[in-house]
């Protein structure tokens, strides 16, 4: 039997050779497409979103980055999304391959979540961004570490500490600031000049005295005063020769010592890290860089030096400064726990540094906004001055400035309303993270979802969205509603009277005429609930004293439109990009 010889047919061989690569190409293509689809943003069912963003791996990020790069404000872009989607709840896709971020524009529901719903807590994305702040209480969730740190500083917002230590320090720094303003006013000869750095340095010096008292000798405001004192009006005239009278005078700045620079630079690092795509990786990489080490080495050196001084004072029975009160609290806690006190703990240093950073950055910005609003609302400015002169009539009649004790005891509901209205308009979003699967307004929210409570859109600067009561949480439905807030007015306008309750007929603004109602309208600037801003009493005290001094001593004249923008920069707080004044001494 002859063997069978199998011969291949060339035509079919060619088909086989072609099919294998095509099959591989098809498989790869399908796999890549499937991966692409899997990596696309995954919207939460039922919550409005931008359909085009859901079709891009980068989601909303390119559009957001483009606008924030131009405006400096994330909150402005977010408010536009709420308006475009016409919903109190919407979702945005900012970080690739991550859960959507949820935006909530409803004060009543936000208040309920912040105050009553334990399934929400500190946002991990914010905590990651604040890693450079070490053991500061603000980075922790509301657990034992958070409570232990807050316990360390619980004496620092008491009435006795504020009135006996912090208040006089604010008053003293306010006097220095008024002297600096008057010197610059005389040199400027009617021209405008920026006061951004002046307010920043004032708040920084206040926080340094808050923490260290007179143990710290390197102030930020003092060297600026010394530098300006050496200038002559003729020097400024020569510098401004040929320039329009509306051109601002730019006064020279004296460099700060390293530790004060670290107070300035730490919040900038926090803000840049929060905005990074991979915050933990960025923090690790930066921590290896010499510039980063220089900032936090300077912080550690100064904090260690001040702690040693405070330990010596404490052991000799002198307890005055913030650090010394923290040592007293640590000693008391250690005694209760049956252990030796750890006065040189990094927790103590980081906690105080975080409070210096936070208090400096936020309150200085608030005073800038107040100055801008009073400049552009001369009737409000005049009314406030009249209230101050009448309420503090003894000082006015004696042709002197009020004392700290006089301003501390004065009831000034109109000034309180002015501050509250400024804060309402300029609040940044509050952020929380879902700790478990839950719901908001009836929509499913997965564990790990970041929720932003917007404070510059509907319900704050425009009328609230109508919401079906059945969609609200049980605790939200049961909560008391303030029915006196009038949303038919222009909510974006600066109207301090919104926060006043009239006690008798007429237009009077004294304490016999009106009461201040801090709960009259929506307010999220300090947060709410167990994580409410710890330092708000200090912030109100500083604003109250310094702004009262400013209006008492000077008339704030209109500044040129080019120097009067209300554009802001958003970070730990919202601060104005510009803050110019044109002063007339009273």
Secondary structure as a PSIPRED ss2 file (coil, helix, strand):
# PSIPRED VFORMAT (PSIPRED V4.0)

   1 X C   1.000  0.000  0.000
   2 X C   1.000  0.000  0.000
   3 X C   1.000  0.000  0.000
   4 X C   1.000  0.000  0.000
   5 X C   1.000  0.000  0.000
   6 X C   1.000  0.000  0.000
   7 X C   1.000  0.000  0.000
   8 X C   1.000  0.000  0.000
   9 X C   1.000  0.000  0.000
  10 X H   0.000  1.000  0.000
  11 X H   0.000  1.000  0.000
  12 X H   0.000  1.000  0.000
  13 X H   0.000  1.000  0.000
  14 X H   0.000  1.000  0.000
  15 X H   0.000  1.000  0.000
  16 X H   0.000  1.000  0.000
  17 X H   0.000  1.000  0.000
  18 X H   0.000  1.000  0.000
  19 X H   0.000  1.000  0.000
  20 X H   0.000  1.000  0.000
  21 X H   0.000  1.000  0.000
  22 X H   0.000  1.000  0.000
  23 X H   0.000  1.000  0.000
  24 X H   0.000  1.000  0.000
  25 X H   0.000  1.000  0.000
  26 X H   0.000  1.000  0.000
  27 X H   0.000  1.000  0.000
  28 X H   0.000  1.000  0.000
  29 X H   0.000  1.000  0.000
  30 X H   0.000  1.000  0.000
  31 X H   0.000  1.000  0.000
  32 X H   0.000  1.000  0.000
  33 X H   0.000  1.000  0.000
  34 X H   0.000  1.000  0.000
  35 X H   0.000  1.000  0.000
  36 X H   0.000  1.000  0.000
  37 X H   0.000  1.000  0.000
  38 X H   0.000  1.000  0.000
  39 X H   0.000  1.000  0.000
  40 X C   1.000  0.000  0.000
  41 X C   1.000  0.000  0.000
  42 X C   1.000  0.000  0.000
  43 X C   1.000  0.000  0.000
  44 X C   1.000  0.000  0.000
  45 X C   1.000  0.000  0.000
  46 X C   1.000  0.000  0.000
  47 X C   1.000  0.000  0.000
  48 X E   0.000  0.000  1.000
  49 X C   1.000  0.000  0.000
  50 X C   1.000  0.000  0.000
  51 X C   1.000  0.000  0.000
  52 X C   1.000  0.000  0.000
  53 X H   0.000  1.000  0.000
  54 X H   0.000  1.000  0.000
  55 X H   0.000  1.000  0.000
  56 X C   1.000  0.000  0.000
  57 X C   1.000  0.000  0.000
  58 X C   1.000  0.000  0.000
  59 X C   1.000  0.000  0.000
  60 X C   1.000  0.000  0.000
  61 X H   0.000  1.000  0.000
  62 X H   0.000  1.000  0.000
  63 X H   0.000  1.000  0.000
  64 X H   0.000  1.000  0.000
  65 X H   0.000  1.000  0.000
  66 X H   0.000  1.000  0.000
  67 X H   0.000  1.000  0.000
  68 X H   0.000  1.000  0.000
  69 X H   0.000  1.000  0.000
  70 X H   0.000  1.000  0.000
  71 X H   0.000  1.000  0.000
  72 X C   1.000  0.000  0.000
  73 X C   1.000  0.000  0.000
  74 X H   0.000  1.000  0.000
  75 X H   0.000  1.000  0.000
  76 X H   0.000  1.000  0.000
  77 X H   0.000  1.000  0.000
  78 X H   0.000  1.000  0.000
  79 X H   0.000  1.000  0.000
  80 X H   0.000  1.000  0.000
  81 X H   0.000  1.000  0.000
  82 X H   0.000  1.000  0.000
  83 X H   0.000  1.000  0.000
  84 X H   0.000  1.000  0.000
  85 X H   0.000  1.000  0.000
  86 X C   1.000  0.000  0.000
  87 X C   1.000  0.000  0.000
  88 X C   1.000  0.000  0.000
  89 X E   0.000  0.000  1.000
  90 X E   0.000  0.000  1.000
  91 X E   0.000  0.000  1.000
  92 X E   0.000  0.000  1.000
  93 X C   1.000  0.000  0.000
  94 X C   1.000  0.000  0.000
  95 X C   1.000  0.000  0.000
  96 X C   1.000  0.000  0.000
  97 X C   1.000  0.000  0.000
  98 X C   1.000  0.000  0.000
  99 X C   1.000  0.000  0.000
 100 X C   1.000  0.000  0.000
 101 X E   0.000  0.000  1.000
 102 X E   0.000  0.000  1.000
 103 X E   0.000  0.000  1.000
 104 X E   0.000  0.000  1.000
 105 X C   1.000  0.000  0.000
 106 X C   1.000  0.000  0.000
 107 X H   0.000  1.000  0.000
 108 X H   0.000  1.000  0.000
 109 X H   0.000  1.000  0.000
 110 X H   0.000  1.000  0.000
 111 X H   0.000  1.000  0.000
 112 X H   0.000  1.000  0.000
 113 X H   0.000  1.000  0.000
 114 X H   0.000  1.000  0.000
 115 X H   0.000  1.000  0.000
 116 X H   0.000  1.000  0.000
 117 X C   1.000  0.000  0.000
 118 X C   1.000  0.000  0.000
 119 X C   1.000  0.000  0.000
 120 X E   0.000  0.000  1.000
 121 X E   0.000  0.000  1.000
 122 X E   0.000  0.000  1.000
 123 X C   1.000  0.000  0.000
 124 X H   0.000  1.000  0.000
 125 X H   0.000  1.000  0.000
 126 X H   0.000  1.000  0.000
 127 X H   0.000  1.000  0.000
 128 X H   0.000  1.000  0.000
 129 X H   0.000  1.000  0.000
 130 X C   1.000  0.000  0.000
 131 X H   0.000  1.000  0.000
 132 X H   0.000  1.000  0.000
 133 X H   0.000  1.000  0.000
 134 X C   1.000  0.000  0.000
 135 X C   1.000  0.000  0.000
 136 X C   1.000  0.000  0.000
 137 X H   0.000  1.000  0.000
 138 X H   0.000  1.000  0.000
 139 X H   0.000  1.000  0.000
 140 X C   1.000  0.000  0.000
 141 X C   1.000  0.000  0.000
 142 X C   1.000  0.000  0.000
 143 X C   1.000  0.000  0.000
 144 X H   0.000  1.000  0.000
 145 X H   0.000  1.000  0.000
 146 X H   0.000  1.000  0.000
 147 X H   0.000  1.000  0.000
 148 X H   0.000  1.000  0.000
 149 X H   0.000  1.000  0.000
 150 X H   0.000  1.000  0.000
 151 X H   0.000  1.000  0.000
 152 X H   0.000  1.000  0.000
 153 X C   1.000  0.000  0.000
 154 X H   0.000  1.000  0.000
 155 X H   0.000  1.000  0.000
 156 X H   0.000  1.000  0.000
 157 X H   0.000  1.000  0.000
 158 X C   1.000  0.000  0.000
 159 X H   0.000  1.000  0.000
 160 X H   0.000  1.000  0.000
 161 X H   0.000  1.000  0.000
 162 X H   0.000  1.000  0.000
 163 X H   0.000  1.000  0.000
 164 X H   0.000  1.000  0.000
 165 X H   0.000  1.000  0.000
 166 X H   0.000  1.000  0.000
 167 X H   0.000  1.000  0.000
 168 X H   0.000  1.000  0.000
 169 X H   0.000  1.000  0.000
 170 X H   0.000  1.000  0.000
 171 X H   0.000  1.000  0.000
 172 X H   0.000  1.000  0.000
 173 X H   0.000  1.000  0.000
 174 X H   0.000  1.000  0.000
 175 X H   0.000  1.000  0.000
 176 X H   0.000  1.000  0.000
 177 X H   0.000  1.000  0.000
 178 X H   0.000  1.000  0.000
 179 X H   0.000  1.000  0.000
 180 X H   0.000  1.000  0.000
 181 X H   0.000  1.000  0.000
 182 X H   0.000  1.000  0.000
 183 X H   0.000  1.000  0.000
 184 X H   0.000  1.000  0.000
 185 X H   0.000  1.000  0.000
 186 X H   0.000  1.000  0.000
 187 X H   0.000  1.000  0.000
 188 X H   0.000  1.000  0.000
 189 X C   1.000  0.000  0.000
 190 X C   1.000  0.000  0.000
 191 X C   1.000  0.000  0.000
 192 X C   1.000  0.000  0.000
 193 X E   0.000  0.000  1.000
 194 X E   0.000  0.000  1.000
 195 X C   1.000  0.000  0.000
 196 X H   0.000  1.000  0.000
 197 X H   0.000  1.000  0.000
 198 X H   0.000  1.000  0.000
 199 X H   0.000  1.000  0.000
 200 X H   0.000  1.000  0.000
 201 X H   0.000  1.000  0.000
 202 X H   0.000  1.000  0.000
 203 X H   0.000  1.000  0.000
 204 X H   0.000  1.000  0.000
 205 X H   0.000  1.000  0.000
 206 X H   0.000  1.000  0.000
 207 X H   0.000  1.000  0.000
 208 X H   0.000  1.000  0.000
 209 X H   0.000  1.000  0.000
 210 X H   0.000  1.000  0.000
 211 X H   0.000  1.000  0.000
 212 X H   0.000  1.000  0.000
 213 X H   0.000  1.000  0.000
 214 X H   0.000  1.000  0.000
 215 X H   0.000  1.000  0.000
 216 X C   1.000  0.000  0.000
 217 X C   1.000  0.000  0.000
 218 X C   1.000  0.000  0.000
 219 X C   1.000  0.000  0.000
 220 X C   1.000  0.000  0.000
 221 X H   0.000  1.000  0.000
 222 X H   0.000  1.000  0.000
 223 X H   0.000  1.000  0.000
 224 X H   0.000  1.000  0.000
 225 X H   0.000  1.000  0.000
 226 X H   0.000  1.000  0.000
 227 X H   0.000  1.000  0.000
 228 X H   0.000  1.000  0.000
 229 X H   0.000  1.000  0.000
 230 X C   1.000  0.000  0.000
 231 X C   1.000  0.000  0.000
 232 X C   1.000  0.000  0.000
 233 X H   0.000  1.000  0.000
 234 X H   0.000  1.000  0.000
 235 X H   0.000  1.000  0.000
 236 X H   0.000  1.000  0.000
 237 X H   0.000  1.000  0.000
 238 X H   0.000  1.000  0.000
 239 X H   0.000  1.000  0.000
 240 X C   1.000  0.000  0.000
 241 X C   1.000  0.000  0.000
 242 X C   1.000  0.000  0.000
 243 X C   1.000  0.000  0.000
 244 X C   1.000  0.000  0.000
 245 X C   1.000  0.000  0.000
 246 X C   1.000  0.000  0.000
 247 X C   1.000  0.000  0.000
 248 X C   1.000  0.000  0.000
 249 X E   0.000  0.000  1.000
 250 X C   1.000  0.000  0.000
 251 X C   1.000  0.000  0.000
 252 X C   1.000  0.000  0.000
 253 X C   1.000  0.000  0.000
 254 X C   1.000  0.000  0.000
 255 X C   1.000  0.000  0.000
 256 X C   1.000  0.000  0.000
 257 X C   1.000  0.000  0.000
 258 X H   0.000  1.000  0.000
 259 X H   0.000  1.000  0.000
 260 X H   0.000  1.000  0.000
 261 X H   0.000  1.000  0.000
 262 X H   0.000  1.000  0.000
 263 X H   0.000  1.000  0.000
 264 X H   0.000  1.000  0.000
 265 X H   0.000  1.000  0.000
 266 X H   0.000  1.000  0.000
 267 X H   0.000  1.000  0.000
 268 X H   0.000  1.000  0.000
 269 X H   0.000  1.000  0.000
 270 X H   0.000  1.000  0.000
 271 X H   0.000  1.000  0.000
 272 X H   0.000  1.000  0.000
 273 X H   0.000  1.000  0.000
 274 X H   0.000  1.000  0.000
 275 X C   1.000  0.000  0.000
 276 X C   1.000  0.000  0.000
 277 X C   1.000  0.000  0.000
 278 X C   1.000  0.000  0.000
 279 X H   0.000  1.000  0.000
 280 X H   0.000  1.000  0.000
 281 X H   0.000  1.000  0.000
 282 X H   0.000  1.000  0.000
 283 X H   0.000  1.000  0.000
 284 X H   0.000  1.000  0.000
 285 X H   0.000  1.000  0.000
 286 X H   0.000  1.000  0.000
 287 X C   1.000  0.000  0.000
 288 X C   1.000  0.000  0.000
 289 X C   1.000  0.000  0.000
 290 X H   0.000  1.000  0.000
 291 X H   0.000  1.000  0.000
 292 X H   0.000  1.000  0.000
 293 X H   0.000  1.000  0.000
 294 X H   0.000  1.000  0.000
 295 X H   0.000  1.000  0.000
 296 X H   0.000  1.000  0.000
 297 X H   0.000  1.000  0.000
 298 X H   0.000  1.000  0.000
 299 X H   0.000  1.000  0.000
 300 X H   0.000  1.000  0.000
 301 X H   0.000  1.000  0.000
 302 X H   0.000  1.000  0.000
 303 X H   0.000  1.000  0.000
 304 X H   0.000  1.000  0.000
 305 X H   0.000  1.000  0.000
 306 X H   0.000  1.000  0.000
 307 X H   0.000  1.000  0.000
 308 X H   0.000  1.000  0.000
 309 X H   0.000  1.000  0.000
 310 X H   0.000  1.000  0.000
 311 X H   0.000  1.000  0.000
 312 X H   0.000  1.000  0.000
 313 X H   0.000  1.000  0.000
 314 X H   0.000  1.000  0.000
 315 X H   0.000  1.000  0.000
 316 X C   1.000  0.000  0.000
 317 X C   1.000  0.000  0.000
 318 X C   1.000  0.000  0.000
 319 X C   1.000  0.000  0.000
 320 X C   1.000  0.000  0.000
 321 X C   1.000  0.000  0.000
 322 X H   0.000  1.000  0.000
 323 X H   0.000  1.000  0.000
 324 X H   0.000  1.000  0.000
 325 X H   0.000  1.000  0.000
 326 X H   0.000  1.000  0.000
 327 X H   0.000  1.000  0.000
 328 X H   0.000  1.000  0.000
 329 X H   0.000  1.000  0.000
 330 X H   0.000  1.000  0.000
 331 X H   0.000  1.000  0.000
 332 X H   0.000  1.000  0.000
 333 X H   0.000  1.000  0.000
 334 X H   0.000  1.000  0.000
 335 X H   0.000  1.000  0.000
 336 X H   0.000  1.000  0.000
 337 X H   0.000  1.000  0.000
 338 X C   1.000  0.000  0.000
 339 X C   1.000  0.000  0.000
 340 X C   1.000  0.000  0.000
 341 X C   1.000  0.000  0.000
 342 X C   1.000  0.000  0.000
 343 X C   1.000  0.000  0.000
 344 X C   1.000  0.000  0.000
 345 X C   1.000  0.000  0.000
 346 X H   0.000  1.000  0.000
 347 X H   0.000  1.000  0.000
 348 X H   0.000  1.000  0.000
 349 X H   0.000  1.000  0.000
 350 X H   0.000  1.000  0.000
 351 X H   0.000  1.000  0.000
 352 X H   0.000  1.000  0.000
 353 X H   0.000  1.000  0.000
 354 X H   0.000  1.000  0.000
 355 X H   0.000  1.000  0.000
 356 X H   0.000  1.000  0.000
 357 X H   0.000  1.000  0.000
 358 X H   0.000  1.000  0.000
 359 X H   0.000  1.000  0.000
 360 X H   0.000  1.000  0.000
 361 X H   0.000  1.000  0.000
 362 X H   0.000  1.000  0.000
 363 X H   0.000  1.000  0.000
 364 X H   0.000  1.000  0.000
 365 X H   0.000  1.000  0.000
 366 X H   0.000  1.000  0.000
 367 X H   0.000  1.000  0.000
 368 X H   0.000  1.000  0.000
 369 X H   0.000  1.000  0.000
 370 X H   0.000  1.000  0.000
 371 X H   0.000  1.000  0.000
 372 X H   0.000  1.000  0.000
 373 X H   0.000  1.000  0.000
 374 X H   0.000  1.000  0.000
 375 X H   0.000  1.000  0.000
 376 X H   0.000  1.000  0.000
 377 X C   1.000  0.000  0.000
 378 X H   0.000  1.000  0.000
 379 X H   0.000  1.000  0.000
 380 X H   0.000  1.000  0.000
 381 X H   0.000  1.000  0.000
 382 X H   0.000  1.000  0.000
 383 X H   0.000  1.000  0.000
 384 X H   0.000  1.000  0.000
 385 X H   0.000  1.000  0.000
 386 X H   0.000  1.000  0.000
 387 X H   0.000  1.000  0.000
 388 X H   0.000  1.000  0.000
 389 X H   0.000  1.000  0.000
 390 X H   0.000  1.000  0.000
 391 X H   0.000  1.000  0.000
 392 X C   1.000  0.000  0.000
 393 X H   0.000  1.000  0.000
 394 X H   0.000  1.000  0.000
 395 X H   0.000  1.000  0.000
 396 X H   0.000  1.000  0.000
 397 X H   0.000  1.000  0.000
 398 X C   1.000  0.000  0.000
 399 X C   1.000  0.000  0.000
 400 X C   1.000  0.000  0.000
 401 X C   1.000  0.000  0.000
 402 X C   1.000  0.000  0.000
 403 X C   1.000  0.000  0.000
 404 X H   0.000  1.000  0.000
 405 X H   0.000  1.000  0.000
 406 X H   0.000  1.000  0.000
 407 X H   0.000  1.000  0.000
 408 X H   0.000  1.000  0.000
 409 X H   0.000  1.000  0.000
 410 X C   1.000  0.000  0.000
 411 X C   1.000  0.000  0.000
 412 X C   1.000  0.000  0.000
 413 X H   0.000  1.000  0.000
 414 X H   0.000  1.000  0.000
 415 X H   0.000  1.000  0.000
 416 X H   0.000  1.000  0.000
 417 X H   0.000  1.000  0.000
 418 X H   0.000  1.000  0.000
 419 X H   0.000  1.000  0.000
 420 X H   0.000  1.000  0.000
 421 X H   0.000  1.000  0.000
 422 X H   0.000  1.000  0.000
 423 X H   0.000  1.000  0.000
 424 X H   0.000  1.000  0.000
 425 X H   0.000  1.000  0.000
 426 X C   1.000  0.000  0.000
 427 X C   1.000  0.000  0.000
 428 X C   1.000  0.000  0.000
 429 X C   1.000  0.000  0.000
 430 X E   0.000  0.000  1.000
 431 X E   0.000  0.000  1.000
 432 X E   0.000  0.000  1.000
 433 X E   0.000  0.000  1.000
 434 X E   0.000  0.000  1.000
 435 X C   1.000  0.000  0.000
 436 X C   1.000  0.000  0.000
 437 X C   1.000  0.000  0.000
 438 X E   0.000  0.000  1.000
 439 X E   0.000  0.000  1.000
 440 X E   0.000  0.000  1.000
 441 X C   1.000  0.000  0.000
 442 X C   1.000  0.000  0.000
 443 X E   0.000  0.000  1.000
 444 X E   0.000  0.000  1.000
 445 X E   0.000  0.000  1.000
 446 X C   1.000  0.000  0.000
 447 X C   1.000  0.000  0.000
 448 X C   1.000  0.000  0.000
 449 X C   1.000  0.000  0.000
 450 X E   0.000  0.000  1.000
 451 X E   0.000  0.000  1.000
 452 X E   0.000  0.000  1.000
 453 X E   0.000  0.000  1.000
 454 X C   1.000  0.000  0.000
 455 X C   1.000  0.000  0.000
 456 X C   1.000  0.000  0.000
 457 X C   1.000  0.000  0.000
 458 X E   0.000  0.000  1.000
 459 X C   1.000  0.000  0.000
 460 X C   1.000  0.000  0.000
 461 X C   1.000  0.000  0.000
 462 X E   0.000  0.000  1.000
 463 X C   1.000  0.000  0.000
 464 X C   1.000  0.000  0.000
 465 X C   1.000  0.000  0.000
 466 X C   1.000  0.000  0.000
 467 X C   1.000  0.000  0.000
 468 X C   1.000  0.000  0.000
 469 X H   0.000  1.000  0.000
 470 X H   0.000  1.000  0.000
 471 X H   0.000  1.000  0.000
 472 X C   1.000  0.000  0.000
 473 X C   1.000  0.000  0.000
 474 X H   0.000  1.000  0.000
 475 X H   0.000  1.000  0.000
 476 X H   0.000  1.000  0.000
 477 X H   0.000  1.000  0.000
 478 X H   0.000  1.000  0.000
 479 X C   1.000  0.000  0.000
 480 X C   1.000  0.000  0.000
 481 X C   1.000  0.000  0.000
 482 X C   1.000  0.000  0.000
 483 X C   1.000  0.000  0.000
 484 X C   1.000  0.000  0.000
 485 X C   1.000  0.000  0.000
 486 X C   1.000  0.000  0.000
 487 X C   1.000  0.000  0.000
 488 X C   1.000  0.000  0.000
 489 X C   1.000  0.000  0.000
 490 X C   1.000  0.000  0.000
 491 X C   1.000  0.000  0.000
 492 X C   1.000  0.000  0.000
 493 X C   1.000  0.000  0.000
 494 X C   1.000  0.000  0.000
 495 X C   1.000  0.000  0.000
 496 X H   0.000  1.000  0.000
 497 X H   0.000  1.000  0.000
 498 X H   0.000  1.000  0.000
 499 X H   0.000  1.000  0.000
 500 X E   0.000  0.000  1.000
 501 X E   0.000  0.000  1.000
 502 X E   0.000  0.000  1.000
 503 X C   1.000  0.000  0.000
 504 X C   1.000  0.000  0.000
 505 X C   1.000  0.000  0.000
 506 X C   1.000  0.000  0.000
 507 X C   1.000  0.000  0.000
 508 X C   1.000  0.000  0.000
 509 X C   1.000  0.000  0.000
 510 X C   1.000  0.000  0.000
 511 X C   1.000  0.000  0.000
 512 X C   1.000  0.000  0.000
 513 X C   1.000  0.000  0.000
 514 X E   0.000  0.000  1.000
 515 X E   0.000  0.000  1.000
 516 X E   0.000  0.000  1.000
 517 X C   1.000  0.000  0.000
 518 X C   1.000  0.000  0.000
 519 X C   1.000  0.000  0.000
 520 X C   1.000  0.000  0.000
 521 X C   1.000  0.000  0.000
 522 X C   1.000  0.000  0.000
 523 X C   1.000  0.000  0.000
 524 X C   1.000  0.000  0.000
 525 X C   1.000  0.000  0.000
 526 X C   1.000  0.000  0.000
 527 X C   1.000  0.000  0.000
 528 X C   1.000  0.000  0.000
 529 X H   0.000  1.000  0.000
 530 X H   0.000  1.000  0.000
 531 X H   0.000  1.000  0.000
 532 X C   1.000  0.000  0.000
 533 X C   1.000  0.000  0.000
 534 X C   1.000  0.000  0.000
 535 X C   1.000  0.000  0.000
 536 X H   0.000  1.000  0.000
 537 X H   0.000  1.000  0.000
 538 X H   0.000  1.000  0.000
 539 X H   0.000  1.000  0.000
 540 X H   0.000  1.000  0.000
 541 X H   0.000  1.000  0.000
 542 X H   0.000  1.000  0.000
 543 X H   0.000  1.000  0.000
 544 X H   0.000  1.000  0.000
 545 X H   0.000  1.000  0.000
 546 X H   0.000  1.000  0.000
 547 X H   0.000  1.000  0.000
 548 X H   0.000  1.000  0.000
 549 X H   0.000  1.000  0.000
 550 X H   0.000  1.000  0.000
 551 X H   0.000  1.000  0.000
 552 X H   0.000  1.000  0.000
 553 X H   0.000  1.000  0.000
 554 X E   0.000  0.000  1.000
 555 X E   0.000  0.000  1.000
 556 X E   0.000  0.000  1.000
 557 X E   0.000  0.000  1.000
 558 X C   1.000  0.000  0.000
 559 X C   1.000  0.000  0.000
 560 X C   1.000  0.000  0.000
 561 X H   0.000  1.000  0.000
 562 X H   0.000  1.000  0.000
 563 X H   0.000  1.000  0.000
 564 X C   1.000  0.000  0.000
 565 X C   1.000  0.000  0.000
 566 X C   1.000  0.000  0.000
 567 X C   1.000  0.000  0.000
 568 X E   0.000  0.000  1.000
 569 X E   0.000  0.000  1.000
 570 X E   0.000  0.000  1.000
 571 X C   1.000  0.000  0.000
 572 X C   1.000  0.000  0.000
 573 X C   1.000  0.000  0.000
 574 X E   0.000  0.000  1.000
 575 X E   0.000  0.000  1.000
 576 X E   0.000  0.000  1.000
 577 X C   1.000  0.000  0.000
 578 X C   1.000  0.000  0.000
 579 X C   1.000  0.000  0.000
 580 X E   0.000  0.000  1.000
 581 X E   0.000  0.000  1.000
 582 X E   0.000  0.000  1.000
 583 X E   0.000  0.000  1.000
 584 X E   0.000  0.000  1.000
 585 X E   0.000  0.000  1.000
 586 X C   1.000  0.000  0.000
